[in-house]
């Protein structure tokens, strides 16, 4: 298991060469690495694995803290409902592409035998 693949994608870098960016902008993922030509999409539906990662990020970084603040009575109920609703609408849009990037890193971390060998430049 090569955890360096995950840590590279955590920084929005190609898991193979650590040079090219996986994400171009917040809403755009490149199809391949600009440096080593690694195709990021493995097969149709590959990036559906980013959905549970996006869900985990939203729950861990948004919903749970809001619920804890509400249980400790730091936030009134109407604010808690409003913040949860706003987060439920906006955060999936903002985190999904980055979640695809993390999914790519997790995939190659646990299936490193799937990593194509880099071609030598001529």
Contact map, one row per residue, 1 for C-alpha under 8 A:
11100000000000000000000000000000000000000000000000000000000000000000000000000000000000000000000000000000000011110000000000
11111100000000000000000000000000000000000000000000000000000000000000000000000000000000000000000000000000000111010000000000
11111110000000000000000000000000000000000000000000000000000000000000000000000000000000000000000000000000000010000000000000
01111111000000100000000000000000000000000000000000000000000000000000000000000000000000000000000000000000000010000000000000
01111111100000110000000000000000000000000000000000000000000000000000000000000000000000000000000000000000110110000000000000
01111111110000100000000000000000000000000000000000000000000000000000000000000000000000000000000000000101110110000000000000
00111111111000000000000000000000000000000000000000000000000000000000000000000000000000000000000000000000100000000000000000
00011111111111100100000000000000000000000000000000000000000000000000000000000000000000000000000000000000100000000000000000
00001111111111100000010000000000000000000000000000000000000000000000000000000000000000000000000000001101100000000000000000
00000111111110000000000000000000000000000000000000000000000000000000000000000000000000000000000000001100100000000000000000
00000011111110000000000000000000000000000000000000000000000000000000000000000000000000000000000000000000000000000000000000
00000001111111000000111000000000000000000000000000000000000000000000000000000000000000000000000000001000000000000000000000
00000001111111101111110000000000000000000000000000000000000000000000000000000000000000000000000000000000000000000000000000
00000001100111111111110000000000100001000000000000000000000000000000000000000000000000000000000000000000000000000000000000
00011101100011111100000000000000000000000000000000000000000000000000000000000000000000000000000000000001100100000000000000
00001000000001111100000000000000000101000000000000000000000000000000000000000000000000000000000000000000000000000010010000
00000000000011111111000000000000001100000000000000000000000000000000000000000000000000000000000000000000000000000000000000
00000001000011111111000000000000000000000000000000000000000000000000000000000000000000000000000000000000000000000000000000
00000000000011001111100000000000001000000000000000000000000000000000000000000000000000000000000000000000000000000000000000
00000000000011001111110000000000111100000000000000000000000000000000000000000000000000000000000000000000000000000000000000
00000000000111000011111100000100110000000000000000000000000000000000000000000000000000000000000000000000000000000000000000
00000000100111000001111100001101100000010000000000000000000000000000000000000000000000000000000000001000000000000000000000
00000000000100000000111111011100000000000000000000000000000000000000000000000000000000000000000011001000000000000000000000
00000000000000000000111111111100000000000000000000000000000000000000000000000000000000000000000000000000000000000000000000
00000000000000000000001111111000000000000000000000000000000000000000000000000000000000000000000000000000000000000000000000
00000000000000000000001111110000000000000000000000000000000000000000000000000000000000000000010011000000000000000000000000
00000000000000000000000111111000000000000000000000000000000000000000000000000000000000000000010010000000000000000000000000
00000000000000000000001111111100000000000000000000000000000000000000000000000000000000000000000010000000000000000000000000
00000000000000000000011110111110000000000000000000000000000000000000000000000000000000000000000010000000000000000000000000
00000000000000000000111100011111100000010000000000000000000000000000000000000000000000000000000000000000000000000000000000
00000000000000000000000000001111100000111000000000000000000000000000000000000000000000000000000000000000000000000000000000
00000000000000000000010000000111110011111000000000000000000000000000000000000000000000000000000000000000000000000000000000
00000000000001000001110000000111111111110000000000000000000000000000000000000000000000000000000000000000000000000000000000
00000000000000000001100000000001111110000000000000000000000000000000000000000000000000000000000000000000000000000000000000
00000000000000001011000000000000111110000000000000000000000000000000000000000000000000000000000000000000000000000000000000
00000000000000011001000000000000111111000000000000000000000000000000000000000000000000000000000000000000000000000000011000
00000000000000000000000000000001111111100000000000000000000000000000000000000000000000000000000000000000000000000000000000
00000000000001010000000000000001100111110000000000000000000000000000000000000000000000000000000000000000000000000001000000
00000000000000000000000000000011100011111100000000000000000000000000000000000000000000000000000000000000000000000000000000
00000000000000000000010000000111100001111100000000000000000000000000000000000000000000000000000000000001000000000000000000
00000000000000000000000000000011000000111111011000000000000000000000000000000000000000000000000000000000000000000000000000
00000000000000000000000000000000000000111111010000000000000000000000000000000000000000000000000000000000000000000000000000
00000000000000000000000000000000000000001111110000000000000000000000000000000000000000000000000000000000000000000000000000
00000000000000000000000000000000000000001111110000000000000000000000000000000000000000000000000000000000000000000000000000
00000000000000000000000000000000000000000011111100000000000000000000000000000000000000000000000000000000000000000000000000
00000000000000000000000000000000000000001111111110000000000000000000000000000000000000000000000000000000000000000000000000
00000000000000000000000000000000000000001000111111100000000000000000000000000000000000000000000000010011000000000000000000
00000000000000000000000000000000000000000000111111100000000000000000000000000000000000000000000000010000000000000000000000
00000000000000000000000000000000000000000000011111111000000000000000000000000000000000000000000000010010000000000000000000
00000000000000000000000000000000000000000000001111111100000000000000000000000000000000000000000110111110000000000000000000
00000000000000000000000000000000000000000000001111111110000000000000000000000000000000000000000100110000000000000000000000
00000000000000000000000000000000000000000000000011111111000000000000000000000000000000000000000000000000000000000000000000
00000000000000000000000000000000000000000000000011111111100000000000000000000000000000000000000000100110000000000000000000
00000000000000000000000000000000000000000000000001111111110000000000000000000000000000000001001100100000000000000000000000
00000000000000000000000000000000000000000000000000111111111000000000000000000000000000000001000000000000000000000000000000
00000000000000000000000000000000000000000000000000011111111100000000000000000000000000000000000000000000000000000000000000
00000000000000000000000000000000000000000000000000001111111111000000000000000000000000000000001000000000000000000000000000
00000000000000000000000000000000000000000000000000000111111111100000000000000000000000100011000000000000000000000000000000
00000000000000000000000000000000000000000000000000000011111111110000000000000000000000000000000000000000000000000000000000
00000000000000000000000000000000000000000000000000000001111111111000000000000000000000000000000000000000000000000000000000
00000000000000000000000000000000000000000000000000000000111111111000000000000000000000000000000000000000000000000000000000
00000000000000000000000000000000000000000000000000000000111111111100000000000000000100100000000000000000000000000000000000
00000000000000000000000000000000000000000000000000000000011111111110000000000000000100100000000000000000000000000000000000
00000000000000000000000000000000000000000000000000000000001111111111000000000000000000000000000000000000000000000000000000
00000000000000000000000000000000000000000000000000000000000111111111100000000000000000000000000000000000000000000000000000
00000000000000000000000000000000000000000000000000000000000001111111110000100001001100000000000000000000000000000000000000
00000000000000000000000000000000000000000000000000000000000000111111111000000001000000000000000000000000000000000000000000
00000000000000000000000000000000000000000000000000000000000000011111111100000000000000000000000000000000000000000000000000
00000000000000000000000000000000000000000000000000000000000000001111111111100000000000000000000000000000000000000000000000
00000000000000000000000000000000000000000000000000000000000000000111111111111001000000000000000000000000000000000000000000
00000000000000000000000000000000000000000000000000000000000000000011111111000000000000000000000000000000000000000000000000
00000000000000000000000000000000000000000000000000000000000000000001111111100000000000000000000000000000000000000000000000
00000000000000000000000000000000000000000000000000000000000000000000111111110000000000000000000000000000000000000000000000
00000000000000000000000000000000000000000000000000000000000000000000111111110000000000000000000000000000000000000000000000
00000000000000000000000000000000000000000000000000000000000000000100110111111011000000000000000000000000000000000000000000
00000000000000000000000000000000000000000000000000000000000000000000010011111111000000000000000000000000000000000000000000
00000000000000000000000000000000000000000000000000000000000000000000010000111111100000000000000000000000000000000000000000
00000000000000000000000000000000000000000000000000000000000000000000000000011111110000000000000000000000000000000000000000
00000000000000000000000000000000000000000000000000000000000000000000000000111111111000000000000000000000000000000000000000
00000000000000000000000000000000000000000000000000000000000000000110010000111111111100000000000000000000000000000000000000
00000000000000000000000000000000000000000000000000000000000000000000000000001111111110000000000000000000000000000000000000
00000000000000000000000000000000000000000000000000000000000000000000000000000111111111000000000000000000000000000000000000
00000000000000000000000000000000000000000000000000000000000000000100000000000011111111100000000000000000000000000000000000
00000000000000000000000000000000000000000000000000000000000001100100000000000001111111110000000000000000000000000000000000
00000000000000000000000000000000000000000000000000000000000000000000000000000000111111111000000000000000000000000000000000
00000000000000000000000000000000000000000000000000000000000000000000000000000000011111111100000000000000000000000000000000
00000000000000000000000000000000000000000000000000000000010001100000000000000000001111111111000000000000000000000000000000
00000000000000000000000000000000000000000000000000000000000000000000000000000000000111111111000000000000000000000000000000
00000000000000000000000000000000000000000000000000000000000000000000000000000000000011111111100000000000000000000000000000
00000000000000000000000000000000000000000000000000000000000000000000000000000000000001111111110000000000000000000000000000
00000000000000000000000000000000000000000000000000000000010000000000000000000000000000111111111000000000000000000000000000
00000000000000000000000000000000000000000000000000000110010000000000000000000000000000111111111100000000000000000000000000
00000000000000000000000000000000000000000000000000000000000000000000000000000000000000001111111100000000000000000000000000
00000000000000000000000001100000000000000000000000000000000000000000000000000000000000000111111110000000000000000000000000
00000000000000000000000000000000000000000000000000000100100000000000000000000000000000000011111111100000000000000000000000
00000000000000000000000000000000000000000000000001100100000000000000000000000000000000000001111111110000000000000000000000
00000000000000000000001001111000000000000000000001000000000000000000000000000000000000000000011111111000000000000000000000
00000000000000000000001001000000000000000000000000000000000000000000000000000000000000000000001111111100000000000000000000
00000000000000000000000000000000000000000000000001101100000000000000000000000000000000000000001111111110000000000000000000
00000000000000000000000000000000000000000000001111100000000000000000000000000000000000000000000111111111000000000000000000
00000000110100000000011000000000000000000000000001000000000000000000000000000000000000000000000011111111100000000000000000
00000100110000000000000000000000000000000000000001001000000000000000000000000000000000000000000001111111110000000000000000
00000000000000000000000000000000000000000000001011001000000000000000000000000000000000000000000000111111111000000000000000
00000100100000100000000000000000000000010000001000000000000000000000000000000000000000000000000000011111111100000000000000
00001111110000100000000000000000000000000000000000000000000000000000000000000000000000000000000000001111111110000000000000
00001100000000000000000000000000000000000000000000000000000000000000000000000000000000000000000000000111111111000000000000
00000000000000000000000000000000000000000000000000000000000000000000000000000000000000000000000000000011111111110000000000
01001100000000100000000000000000000000000000000000000000000000000000000000000000000000000000000000000001111111111110000000
11111100000000000000000000000000000000000000000000000000000000000000000000000000000000000000000000000000111111110000000000
11000000000000000000000000000000000000000000000000000000000000000000000000000000000000000000000000000000011111110000000000
10000000000000000000000000000000000000000000000000000000000000000000000000000000000000000000000000000000001111111110000000
11000000000000000000000000000000000000000000000000000000000000000000000000000000000000000000000000000000001111111110000000
00000000000000000000000000000000000000000000000000000000000000000000000000000000000000000000000000000000000100111111000000
00000000000000000000000000000000000000000000000000000000000000000000000000000000000000000000000000000000000100111111000000
00000000000000010000000000000000000000000000000000000000000000000000000000000000000000000000000000000000000100111111100000
00000000000000000000000000000000000001000000000000000000000000000000000000000000000000000000000000000000000000001111110000
00000000000000000000000000000000000000000000000000000000000000000000000000000000000000000000000000000000000000000011111000
00000000000000010000000000000000000100000000000000000000000000000000000000000000000000000000000000000000000000000001111100
00000000000000000000000000000000000100000000000000000000000000000000000000000000000000000000000000000000000000000000111110
00000000000000000000000000000000000000000000000000000000000000000000000000000000000000000000000000000000000000000000011111
00000000000000000000000000000000000000000000000000000000000000000000000000000000000000000000000000000000000000000000001111
00000000000000000000000000000000000000000000000000000000000000000000000000000000000000000000000000000000000000000000000111
